[in-house]
Amino acid sequence: MTRGVPRAGARSGQLRRIAERRARAGRAAGQRSRAPLGARRPGYRPRAPERTGGAAGAGTGPAAGPEGWAQRAGLLATLLPGLTAVATLVFTWVSVTQVSEELTISEQGQIADRYDKAIERLDDDSVNIRRGAIFSLQGIMEDSPRKQPSVIDDLPQYIRTHAAKKVTSAQKAPDIQAALSVLGQRDPAHDGDRAIDLRGVQLADVDLKGADLSGALLADAVFSRGDLGGTKLSGADLRGAALRRTILRGADLSRANLYKTDLREADLTEADLRGADVTGAELAGAGLADVRVDGATEWTGAHRPEEDLPTATATPVPPDRTTSTPASEWSRGDAT
């Protein structure tokens, strides 16, 4: 062996000693010791760890390289129409809601204006203008049921103002007849807790055929010679009312309070008096053919010279929850 050339074993021993010295120095400095380098082949270099997401990882996911961007663009192109449609629907819904609210506010404002103008015209000197105002109020009730309670307060007040001092013929007062007709043709479902108050009105020759005056307050009112055929007066307060020679054929007077009501010569043929209180009523000459009564019909003190008061032959009338006051709850003490 040539002198000056180290042997392989000597070289390895030298490397181990160097590694041991480095390890001792690292421990003394509190650092993490490295593993011994050990023997390695000449010219050997360790491979660097592979990077993810770089050029070496191209093709491993949609986000890598030109192909990943193409996939992203295709996905976006697929979702874009759907997102556009959703945005359009949301915008349309918001727009329609806003327009609807604006229309509602506008309609309410228009109805309020119509109502105010109609009330003002009720004080006009011309009967035709007052009559037109009454029909305007009817249109307001139809267009805005929420205004109906106000209207059924205003029209009876108008009638009481113009027909409370002396008997007025409805044939000579077309405005009053119009007001009565409008009240009778309304939809009672929108009355709320209001009742038509016509107490003490003095009217003759009224035409209220088929009108709905259920639960109306008509105490001491005069409706002589009127036509109330088929009128709904269920639960109405008619105490002391004057209905002489009035047509009440087929009228619904069930649960009505007819205490001391003047029904002389009235036509009550086929009228429904089931549950009605007819105590002290004047019935001389009244037509009572086929009148429907039941055990709850009260005839005590009714004046009937003919002495042919109907007997209970019909089935009891079922309770009517739409009327405000049943006949059995009326107090007779304040009838006069």
C-alpha positions as CSV (number, residue, x, y, z in Angstrom):
1,M,0.0,0.0,0.0
2,T,1.3,3.5,-0.9
3,R,2.2,5.7,2.0
4,G,0.0,8.8,2.5
5,V,-3.2,7.3,1.2
6,P,-5.6,6.7,4.1
7,R,-7.4,3.4,4.3
8,A,-11.2,3.1,4.1
9,G,-11.4,1.9,7.7
10,A,-9.4,4.9,8.9
11,R,-11.6,7.3,7.0
12,S,-14.7,5.8,8.5
13,G,-13.2,6.1,12.0
14,Q,-12.3,9.7,11.5
15,L,-15.8,10.5,10.4
16,R,-17.3,8.9,13.4
17,R,-15.1,10.8,15.7
18,I,-16.1,14.1,14.0
19,A,-19.8,13.2,14.4
20,E,-19.4,12.4,18.1
21,R,-17.6,15.7,18.7
22,R,-20.5,17.5,17.0
23,A,-23.1,15.7,19.0
24,R,-21.4,16.5,22.3
25,A,-21.2,20.1,21.3
26,G,-24.9,20.2,20.4
27,R,-26.0,18.7,23.6
28,A,-23.8,21.1,25.5
29,A,-25.5,24.0,23.7
30,G,-29.1,22.6,24.4
31,Q,-29.8,22.0,20.8
32,R,-31.4,19.0,19.2
33,S,-28.7,16.4,18.3
34,R,-28.4,15.4,14.8
35,A,-28.2,11.8,13.7
36,P,-24.8,10.6,12.7
37,L,-24.1,11.2,9.1
38,G,-22.9,7.7,8.8
39,A,-21.3,6.4,5.8
40,R,-22.5,7.6,2.4
41,R,-21.5,6.9,-1.1
42,P,-19.2,9.4,-2.8
43,G,-21.3,11.9,-4.8
44,Y,-24.6,11.0,-3.0
45,R,-27.0,13.8,-2.2
46,P,-30.4,13.3,-0.4
47,R,-33.5,14.2,-2.4
48,A,-35.4,17.3,-1.4
49,P,-39.0,16.6,-0.1
50,E,-41.7,17.0,-2.8
51,R,-43.8,20.1,-2.6
52,T,-47.6,19.8,-2.8
53,G,-49.5,22.2,-5.0
54,G,-46.4,23.2,-7.0
55,A,-45.4,22.3,-10.5
56,A,-44.4,18.8,-9.4
57,G,-48.0,18.2,-8.1
58,A,-49.7,19.3,-11.3
59,G,-52.6,17.1,-12.3
60,T,-53.3,16.0,-8.7
61,G,-56.2,18.4,-8.2
62,P,-58.4,20.9,-10.1
63,A,-56.5,23.8,-8.7
64,A,-53.1,22.8,-10.2
65,G,-51.9,24.2,-13.5
66,P,-53.8,25.3,-16.6
67,E,-56.1,22.3,-16.5
68,G,-57.2,23.3,-12.9
69,W,-58.1,26.8,-14.0
70,A,-60.1,25.4,-16.9
71,Q,-62.1,23.2,-14.6
72,R,-62.7,26.2,-12.3
73,A,-63.9,28.3,-15.2
74,G,-66.2,25.6,-16.4
75,L,-67.7,25.2,-12.9
76,L,-68.3,28.9,-12.6
77,A,-69.9,29.0,-16.0
78,T,-72.3,26.2,-15.0
79,L,-73.3,28.0,-11.7
80,L,-73.5,31.5,-13.1
81,P,-77.0,31.1,-14.7
82,G,-78.5,29.6,-11.5
83,L,-77.0,32.4,-9.4
84,T,-78.3,35.0,-11.8
85,A,-81.8,33.5,-11.7
86,V,-81.8,33.5,-7.9
87,A,-80.6,37.1,-7.8
88,T,-83.4,38.0,-10.3
89,L,-86.1,36.3,-8.2
90,V,-84.9,38.0,-5.0
91,F,-84.9,41.4,-6.7
92,T,-88.3,40.8,-8.2
93,W,-89.8,39.7,-4.9
94,V,-88.4,42.8,-3.1
95,S,-89.7,45.0,-5.9
96,V,-93.2,43.4,-5.9
97,T,-93.5,43.7,-2.1
98,Q,-92.5,47.3,-2.2
99,V,-94.9,48.1,-4.9
100,S,-97.7,46.2,-3.1
101,E,-97.1,48.2,0.1
102,E,-97.1,51.4,-1.8
103,L,-100.3,50.5,-3.6
104,T,-102.0,49.6,-0.3
105,I,-101.0,52.9,1.3
106,S,-102.2,54.7,-1.8
107,E,-105.5,52.9,-1.8
108,Q,-106.1,53.6,1.9
109,G,-105.3,57.3,1.3
110,Q,-107.8,57.4,-1.6
111,I,-110.5,55.7,0.4
112,A,-109.9,58.1,3.3
113,D,-110.3,61.0,0.9
114,R,-113.5,59.5,-0.6
115,Y,-114.9,59.0,2.9
116,D,-114.2,62.6,4.0
117,K,-115.7,64.0,0.8
118,A,-118.8,61.8,1.2
119,I,-119.3,62.9,4.8
120,E,-119.0,66.6,3.8
121,R,-121.6,66.2,1.0
122,L,-124.1,64.8,3.5
123,D,-124.5,68.3,4.8
124,D,-125.2,69.7,1.3
125,D,-128.5,71.5,0.7
126,S,-129.3,69.5,-2.4
127,V,-131.0,66.2,-1.7
128,N,-129.5,64.7,-4.9
129,I,-126.0,65.5,-3.7
130,R,-126.8,64.0,-0.3
131,R,-128.2,60.9,-2.0
132,G,-125.0,60.6,-4.1
133,A,-122.9,60.8,-1.0
134,I,-124.9,58.0,0.6
135,F,-124.2,55.7,-2.4
136,S,-120.5,56.8,-2.3
137,L,-120.4,55.5,1.3
138,Q,-121.9,52.2,0.1
139,G,-119.1,51.9,-2.4
140,I,-116.5,52.6,0.3
141,M,-118.0,49.8,2.4
142,E,-117.6,47.4,-0.5
143,D,-114.1,48.5,-1.4
144,S,-112.8,48.8,2.2
145,P,-114.8,46.6,4.7
146,R,-112.7,48.0,7.5
147,K,-114.6,51.3,7.0
148,Q,-118.0,49.7,7.4
149,P,-118.3,50.2,11.2
150,S,-117.8,53.9,10.6
151,V,-120.4,54.0,7.9
152,I,-123.0,52.2,9.9
153,D,-122.5,54.8,12.5
154,D,-122.8,57.7,10.1
155,L,-125.9,56.7,8.1
156,P,-128.2,56.0,11.1
157,Q,-127.1,59.3,12.6
158,Y,-128.0,61.0,9.3
159,I,-131.4,59.3,9.3
160,R,-132.1,60.2,13.0
161,T,-131.2,63.8,12.2
162,H,-133.6,64.1,9.3
163,A,-136.5,61.9,10.6
164,A,-136.7,62.1,14.3
165,K,-139.1,65.0,15.0
166,K,-142.1,64.1,13.0
167,V,-143.2,61.2,10.8
168,T,-141.6,61.5,7.4
169,S,-142.7,59.5,4.4
170,A,-139.8,57.7,2.8
171,Q,-141.4,58.2,-0.6
172,K,-140.9,62.0,-0.2
173,A,-137.4,61.6,1.2
174,P,-135.3,59.7,-1.4
175,D,-132.1,60.3,0.6
176,I,-133.4,58.6,3.7
177,Q,-134.8,55.7,1.7
178,A,-131.4,55.4,0.0
179,A,-129.6,55.4,3.4
180,L,-132.0,52.7,4.7
181,S,-131.4,50.6,1.6
182,V,-127.6,50.9,1.9
183,L,-127.8,49.8,5.5
184,G,-130.0,46.8,4.6
185,Q,-127.8,45.7,1.8
186,R,-124.5,45.7,3.6
187,D,-122.5,42.6,4.6
188,P,-123.1,42.1,8.3
189,A,-119.9,40.1,8.6
190,H,-118.0,43.4,8.6
191,D,-120.1,45.2,11.2
192,G,-117.6,44.4,14.0
193,D,-119.2,45.2,17.3
194,R,-121.5,47.9,15.9
195,A,-125.3,47.8,15.7
196,I,-127.5,49.8,13.4
197,D,-129.1,52.4,15.8
198,L,-132.4,53.7,14.5
199,R,-134.1,54.3,17.8
200,G,-136.8,56.8,17.7
201,V,-136.9,57.5,13.9
202,Q,-140.3,58.5,12.6
203,L,-140.7,57.0,9.1
204,A,-143.7,55.8,7.1
205,D,-143.9,53.9,3.8
206,V,-140.3,52.6,3.9
207,D,-139.3,49.9,1.5
208,L,-137.0,47.4,3.2
209,K,-137.9,44.2,1.5
210,G,-135.3,41.5,2.1
211,A,-133.0,43.9,4.1
212,D,-130.7,42.6,6.8
213,L,-131.3,44.5,10.1
214,S,-130.4,41.7,12.4
215,G,-129.6,43.0,15.9
216,A,-130.7,46.5,14.9
217,L,-131.8,48.9,17.7
218,L,-135.3,50.1,16.7
219,A,-136.9,50.8,20.0
220,D,-139.7,53.4,19.8
221,A,-139.2,53.7,16.0
222,V,-142.1,54.3,13.7
223,F,-142.2,52.2,10.5
224,S,-145.9,52.3,9.8
225,R,-147.3,51.2,6.4
226,G,-143.8,50.0,5.5
227,D,-142.9,47.0,3.5
228,L,-140.5,44.8,5.5
229,G,-141.4,41.5,3.7
230,G,-138.7,38.9,4.2
231,T,-136.6,41.4,6.3
232,K,-134.1,39.9,8.7
233,L,-134.8,41.3,12.2
234,S,-133.5,38.4,14.2
235,G,-132.5,39.6,17.7
236,A,-133.6,43.2,16.9
237,D,-134.8,45.5,19.7
238,L,-138.3,46.6,18.7
239,R,-139.6,47.6,22.1
240,G,-142.4,50.1,21.8
241,A,-142.0,50.4,18.0
242,A,-144.9,51.3,15.8
243,L,-145.4,48.8,12.9
244,R,-149.1,49.4,12.3
245,R,-150.2,48.2,8.9
246,T,-146.7,47.1,8.1
247,I,-146.0,44.2,5.8
248,L,-143.8,41.6,7.7
249,R,-144.7,38.6,5.6
250,G,-142.0,36.0,6.0
251,A,-139.9,38.3,8.1
252,D,-137.3,36.8,10.5
253,L,-138.3,38.0,14.0
254,S,-136.7,35.1,15.9
255,R,-135.4,36.2,19.3
256,A,-136.6,39.8,18.6
257,N,-137.9,41.9,21.5
258,L,-141.4,43.0,20.6
259,Y,-142.4,44.2,24.0
260,K,-145.4,46.5,23.7
261,T,-144.8,46.8,20.0
262,D,-147.7,48.1,17.9
263,L,-148.5,45.4,15.3
264,R,-152.1,46.3,14.7
265,E,-153.2,45.2,11.2
266,A,-149.7,44.2,10.4
267,D,-149.2,41.3,8.0
268,L,-147.1,38.6,9.9
269,T,-148.0,35.8,7.6
270,E,-145.3,33.1,7.7
271,A,-143.2,35.3,10.0
272,D,-140.7,33.6,12.2
273,L,-141.4,34.4,15.9
274,R,-139.5,31.5,17.5
275,G,-137.9,32.7,20.7
276,A,-139.4,36.2,20.3
277,D,-140.7,38.2,23.2
278,V,-144.2,39.5,22.2
279,T,-145.2,40.4,25.8
280,G,-147.8,43.2,25.8
281,A,-147.8,43.7,22.0
282,E,-150.8,45.0,20.2
283,L,-151.9,42.4,17.7
284,A,-155.5,43.4,16.9
285,G,-156.3,42.7,13.3
286,A,-152.8,41.3,12.6
287,G,-152.4,38.5,10.1
288,L,-150.9,35.6,11.9
289,A,-151.4,32.8,9.4
290,D,-148.7,30.1,9.4
291,V,-146.6,32.1,11.9
292,R,-143.7,30.0,13.3
293,V,-143.5,29.9,17.0
294,D,-142.0,27.6,19.7
295,G,-142.1,27.1,23.4
296,A,-139.7,30.1,23.9
297,T,-142.2,32.5,22.2
298,E,-143.6,34.7,25.0
299,W,-147.2,35.9,24.5
300,T,-147.9,37.1,28.0
301,G,-150.2,40.2,28.0
302,A,-150.4,40.3,24.2
303,H,-153.6,42.1,23.2
304,R,-155.4,40.0,20.6
305,P,-159.2,40.5,20.5
306,E,-159.5,37.6,18.1
307,E,-157.9,35.3,20.8
308,D,-156.3,33.1,18.2
309,L,-152.7,33.4,19.1
310,P,-150.5,30.8,17.5
311,T,-149.4,27.8,19.5
312,A,-146.0,26.2,19.5
313,T,-145.9,23.7,16.7
314,A,-142.5,24.3,15.2
315,T,-139.1,23.1,16.3
316,P,-137.1,25.5,18.5
317,V,-135.0,28.0,16.6
318,P,-131.3,27.3,17.0
319,P,-129.2,29.9,18.7
320,D,-128.0,32.7,16.4
321,R,-124.5,33.7,17.5
322,T,-124.5,36.6,15.1
323,T,-127.0,38.7,17.0
324,S,-125.8,40.9,19.8
325,T,-128.7,40.4,22.3
326,P,-131.0,37.4,22.7
327,A,-134.6,38.1,23.5
328,S,-134.4,36.3,26.8
329,E,-131.8,38.9,28.0
330,W,-133.9,42.0,27.2
331,S,-135.0,44.0,30.2
332,R,-138.6,44.9,30.0
333,G,-138.3,47.6,32.7
334,D,-137.0,50.3,30.3
335,A,-139.4,49.6,27.5
336,T,-141.5,52.7,27.9
